[in-house]
Amino acid sequence: SMIFTDFISKFEPLVPGLSKGSRVEGDEKVTVSLILDNLDIDKLNYRIGDTRVFFRPGCLAQLDMNRDEKFTGIVEQFQAMCRG
């Protein structure tokens, strides 16, 4: 499980167009739901509680792998730009 603020800060960058301005201010539960919907995570693989989101085994690990792949790609693009 993961508390909402940690989940949002960790996985919000995976959702293009979901910026702080488009989030529902003060309603982290709605923001978590928006992120999960945009990432096409099957609703059977998670449950949203009052302060935490709970995952079935393997689901959070898959999200972490997707996050790592995205950031690796960004770093590689940045390095290529720096090298010319």
N, C-alpha and C positions, 0 to 999 in steps of 0.2 A: 504494500500500500504506500501511498505517497500523499502528503498534505497538498492542498490545492496550490498554495503559493510556490512550492517547489516544483510541482508538475508544470505550472504555467511558465515559470522562468526557464525550465529545461526544454520544453517541447513547443512553446509558442513560435520560436524561429522556424520550425518546420512547416508552418502554415503561412504561405504567402498572402499578404493582404490583411492579415489579422494583426493589427498594430495596437498599441495602447489606446489610440483614439477610437478604434472600432470595438474595443472590449466594453462589456457592461460594467461600468464603474461600481465597485462595491459588491458585485455579485460574482465571486470567483467560481461558484458552482456552474453558472451559465457559461463562463469563459472556458472552463474545463470541458464542458459538453460541446462547445463550438470546436475546440481543438480536436477532440476525439472524433467528432463527425467529419471534420475536414480531412482527417488522416484515414478515413474509411476503416476504422477499427470496428469489428463486429461487436454489437452490443452484448453478445453472450460472453465476451471476453473481459468485461469490466462491469463494475457497479460504482455508482457515485453516491457517497454517503454525505453526511452533513459537513464534514471538514476534510475528508480524504477521498481519493479514488482508489478502488481496490481492483486488482488484476488477477486473472487466472494465470497459472504457471506458464512461463514462456512469453507472455504478451509484453510485459515490460522489457524483457531482454530484447525482443524484436524491435520495439520502439527505440531502445538505446542503439541498436545496430543501425537502424535507419538514420538516426540522428548523427551517428559517427560518420556514416557514408556521405551524408549531405555536407557536413563540415569539412571532411577530407577533400571533397570536390571543390569547395570554396577556397580552401587553402592552396590547392594545386593551381587553380585559376589565378589566384593572387601571385603566387610564385612565378608563374609563366609571364604574367604582366610585368613583374619586376625585372625579370631577365631580358625582356624585350622580345 
